[in-house]
Amino acid sequence: MSGPADSDWDVVVVGAGSAGCALAARLVDAGRRVLVLEAGADHPQPGDFPPALRDAAVLGAVTPGHPANWTYTAQLAEDVSYPVVRGRVLGGSSAVNGTYFVRGTRADFDGWAADGNELWSYDAVLPAFRRSETDADHPGSPVHGDSGPMPVRRVAGGHPVTEAFAAACGELGFPAEPDKNADGPPGHGPLPLNVADGVRVNTAMAYLSPRRGSPLLTVRGGTRVTAVLFAGDRAVGVQTEHGAVHADEVVLAAGAVATPQLLMLSGIGPADQLRAAGVAVRVHAPGVGADFTDHPDLYLTWQPRERLPAPRGLLPLSSALHTTSAGSPTPGDLEVMPWLKPFSRVLLDRAPGSPVAEALRRPVTTLRALRGASLHRLLDQARRREDLFLAVALQQEDSRGRLSLVSADPAVQPRIEHRYLTEESDRRRMREVVRLATELLRTAAFAPLVAARTGLDDDVLADDRELDRWTRRHLATAIHLAGTARMGPDGDPGAVVDQQLRVRGVRGLRVVDTSVMPRVTSRGPAATAVMLGERAAELMTDDPARFSPLAG
Ligand SMILES: Cc1cc2nc3c(=O)[nH]c(=O)nc-3n(C[C@H](O)[C@H](O)[C@H](O)COP(=O)(O)OP(=O)(O)OC[C@H]3O[C@@H](n4cnc5c(N)ncnc54)[C@H](O)[C@@H]3O)c2cc1C
């Protein structure tokens, strides 16, 4: 807790997550005095992170109620309540996630630009992507970086499931996509991962740790922000649990749930909703929380003929198929991804610090956090915990979700309604991708590994209505929520920020996290969240020359 007096900050960044760390680091590089406030624990150096967060072979901090996450209850559909976790620690969700590090596609970014955000076209954001990474597999490539903070590499074959999956995709005629970050046509191929020597390299390790000695950077963990402070229409700082902090500019980077909540707690949101919650209205902004997007997904389980190798350190993900649904204008709107080890090994590792060990240490917290989950689901997962699975997902939904403020108390979570599969076009595509995954399991390539598909009978698979019902019972979320404070041009009533990411209707306040995405990217958003931080720093300092494309 050292640094200049509170009024001396040029910028206060709220949230040290995927976007916030990248932004803060680049602002420091540009000579700004930056204060980062993070609700979760601070871990200054990579070695300070607990093993459960470092070990990329397990999802060690995703058990509901784990101290390194926020556990929210979301309604995925009308009758589907589901616990949704997000990172609550330095590094944010990048410290707890699956390490799949795939960029959004050219169509995604050019779509944002076509909506009036031309600063975010594919060509405009490519330098920020390059600057963010060191891609060990593609040195010297014009689309990759070779000296940026985030390490990226792909795992070659070597596991029977990876090899069977590639052969099965080939057997069904899908093209290979050897580099999923190279703007090629969608296909099957290895996943870029932000893992180095088995360590999940989060954005705090990559961006903040090397700058900890800088007098321009101060990081305060364990500091929850509860509102933005204003003088007239200018943001002048933030209120924290421990007191007020003042700065010339405020950036909310608290993620797609907490950022819209903070905006609304500060009086910026749909007027009726704010009044009903007892919050004075500063700016009527109907777009806050409205029309968000995410990736609905589910797991198709299968039983292997024999126990497949799962050596210690085996990463759970290695490859994915992206393909385009019948008649879709969005290339690669469907995803199928094999997991190489069962849930029992990904989540229920009994090593010290693992989710199960943690849950056993804190049974009451875990149970309380799980209260949003259906008993049917928990039992189903327990029954199939030794099965392997293909994760299938819809990567560009037509349905839209809604996040709303229900209380002026910052400790009360907003209501999160995904409204997944409300559009028939989404139900149709979900059927298509589930059926595609079953086809993959039936190929000659997979046959030697598969004893049986479990949990989905042929007669259900063949009947659209039955399959819709089954899908609803197994519906999950990839936790890729985006667009709760989206960017857009003048005249777009749903746009909360302009394309410089400045909050409309006030001065001195920006949003830099996945909240600003007009639509969720057609790939997982982690790599794009980091790019958002990089690109926002360019826009805030208005000096792109300062950021050489490959500066580390
Ligand atoms: C379990 C899990 C697995 C995932 N797997 C993948 C994957 O493999 N690939 C992929 O592409 N995407 C994945 N995602 C999604 C991806 O990680 C996120 O979309 C992305 O990291 C979000 O970045 P962000 O900067 O918007 O927010 P975050 O990274 O969530 O950062 C927000 C930060 O703000 C802090 N904060 C919140 N409220 C406050 C407050 N009031 N005061 C102070 N600080 C606050 C939080 O603690 C957090 O550190 C996953 C997400 C989760 C949760």
The ligand as an SDF file (V2000), in Angstrom:
LIG
                    3D

 53 58  0  0  0  0  0  0  0  0999 V2000
  -14.0990  -20.4770  -14.9260 C   0  0  0  0  0  0  0  0  0  0  0  0
  -13.9080  -19.6930  -16.2030 C   0  0  0  0  0  0  0  0  0  0  0  0
  -13.3290  -20.3140  -17.3000 C   0  0  0  0  0  0  0  0  0  0  0  0
  -13.1600  -19.5950  -18.4880 C   0  0  0  0  0  0  0  0  0  0  0  0
  -12.4460  -20.1670  -19.5050 N   0  0  0  0  0  0  0  0  0  0  0  0
  -12.1260  -19.4210  -20.5870 C   0  0  0  0  0  0  0  0  0  0  0  0
  -11.2400  -19.9270  -21.5760 C   0  0  0  0  0  0  0  0  0  0  0  0
  -10.6430  -20.9950  -21.4480 O   0  0  0  0  0  0  0  0  0  0  0  0
  -11.0210  -19.1520  -22.6790 N   0  0  0  0  0  0  0  0  0  0  0  0
  -11.6380  -17.9360  -22.8570 C   0  0  0  0  0  0  0  0  0  0  0  0
  -11.4280  -17.3110  -23.8890 O   0  0  0  0  0  0  0  0  0  0  0  0
  -12.4300  -17.4190  -21.9030 N   0  0  0  0  0  0  0  0  0  0  0  0
  -12.6530  -18.1170  -20.7600 C   0  0  0  0  0  0  0  0  0  0  0  0
  -13.4090  -17.5620  -19.7620 N   0  0  0  0  0  0  0  0  0  0  0  0
  -13.8800  -16.1880  -19.9310 C   0  0  0  0  0  0  0  0  0  0  0  0
  -12.7610  -15.1650  -19.8010 C   0  0  0  0  0  0  0  0  0  0  0  0
  -11.7930  -15.5880  -18.8790 O   0  0  0  0  0  0  0  0  0  0  0  0
  -13.3870  -13.8200  -19.3580 C   0  0  0  0  0  0  0  0  0  0  0  0
  -14.4000  -13.4440  -20.2620 O   0  0  0  0  0  0  0  0  0  0  0  0
  -12.3610  -12.6840  -19.3100 C   0  0  0  0  0  0  0  0  0  0  0  0
  -11.2480  -13.0770  -18.5550 O   0  0  0  0  0  0  0  0  0  0  0  0
  -13.0210  -11.4630  -18.7050 C   0  0  0  0  0  0  0  0  0  0  0  0
  -12.0810  -10.4320  -18.5960 O   0  0  0  0  0  0  0  0  0  0  0  0
  -12.4780   -9.0450  -17.9240 P   0  0  0  0  0  0  0  0  0  0  0  0
  -11.2540   -8.2430  -17.8830 O   0  0  0  0  0  0  0  0  0  0  0  0
  -13.6720   -8.5230  -18.6430 O   0  0  0  0  0  0  0  0  0  0  0  0
  -12.9760   -9.4210  -16.4520 O   0  0  0  0  0  0  0  0  0  0  0  0
  -12.2520  -10.2550  -15.2940 P   0  0  0  0  0  0  0  0  0  0  0  0
  -11.0350  -10.9340  -15.8180 O   0  0  0  0  0  0  0  0  0  0  0  0
  -13.3010  -11.1050  -14.6780 O   0  0  0  0  0  0  0  0  0  0  0  0
  -11.7360   -9.1560  -14.2720 O   0  0  0  0  0  0  0  0  0  0  0  0
  -12.5670   -8.3980  -13.4250 C   0  0  0  0  0  0  0  0  0  0  0  0
  -11.7990   -8.1070  -12.1440 C   0  0  0  0  0  0  0  0  0  0  0  0
  -12.4780   -7.0910  -11.4170 O   0  0  0  0  0  0  0  0  0  0  0  0
  -12.4990   -7.4380  -10.0500 C   0  0  0  0  0  0  0  0  0  0  0  0
  -13.6470   -6.7750   -9.4370 N   0  0  0  0  0  0  0  0  0  0  0  0
  -14.9570   -7.0550   -9.6320 C   0  0  0  0  0  0  0  0  0  0  0  0
  -15.7200   -6.2270   -8.8990 N   0  0  0  0  0  0  0  0  0  0  0  0
  -14.8850   -5.4000   -8.2430 C   0  0  0  0  0  0  0  0  0  0  0  0
  -15.0920   -4.3180   -7.3390 C   0  0  0  0  0  0  0  0  0  0  0  0
  -16.3230   -3.9340   -7.0010 N   0  0  0  0  0  0  0  0  0  0  0  0
  -14.0100   -3.6890   -6.8330 N   0  0  0  0  0  0  0  0  0  0  0  0
  -12.7420   -4.0770   -7.1800 C   0  0  0  0  0  0  0  0  0  0  0  0
  -12.5030   -5.1000   -8.0310 N   0  0  0  0  0  0  0  0  0  0  0  0
  -13.5630   -5.7450   -8.5660 C   0  0  0  0  0  0  0  0  0  0  0  0
  -12.6240   -8.9440  -10.0700 C   0  0  0  0  0  0  0  0  0  0  0  0
  -12.2770   -9.5210   -8.8250 O   0  0  0  0  0  0  0  0  0  0  0  0
  -11.6900   -9.3070  -11.2130 C   0  0  0  0  0  0  0  0  0  0  0  0
  -10.3730   -9.4650  -10.7690 O   0  0  0  0  0  0  0  0  0  0  0  0
  -13.6060  -18.2580  -18.5730 C   0  0  0  0  0  0  0  0  0  0  0  0
  -14.1980  -17.6350  -17.4670 C   0  0  0  0  0  0  0  0  0  0  0  0
  -14.3270  -18.3290  -16.2850 C   0  0  0  0  0  0  0  0  0  0  0  0
  -14.9180  -17.6180  -15.0960 C   0  0  0  0  0  0  0  0  0  0  0  0
  1  2  1  0
  2  3  1  0
  2 52  2  0
  3  4  2  0
  4  5  1  0
  4 50  1  0
  5  6  2  0
  6  7  1  0
  6 13  1  0
  7  8  2  0
  7  9  1  0
  9 10  1  0
 10 11  2  0
 10 12  1  0
 12 13  2  0
 13 14  1  0
 14 15  1  0
 14 50  1  0
 15 16  1  0
 16 17  1  0
 16 18  1  0
 18 19  1  0
 18 20  1  0
 20 21  1  0
 20 22  1  0
 22 23  1  0
 23 24  1  0
 24 25  2  0
 24 26  1  0
 24 27  1  0
 27 28  1  0
 28 29  2  0
 28 30  1  0
 28 31  1  0
 31 32  1  0
 32 33  1  0
 33 34  1  0
 33 48  1  0
 34 35  1  0
 35 36  1  0
 35 46  1  0
 36 37  1  0
 36 45  1  0
 37 38  2  0
 38 39  1  0
 39 40  1  0
 39 45  2  0
 40 41  1  0
 40 42  2  0
 42 43  1  0
 43 44  2  0
 44 45  1  0
 46 47  1  0
 46 48  1  0
 48 49  1  0
 50 51  2  0
 51 52  1  0
 52 53  1  0
M  END
$$$$
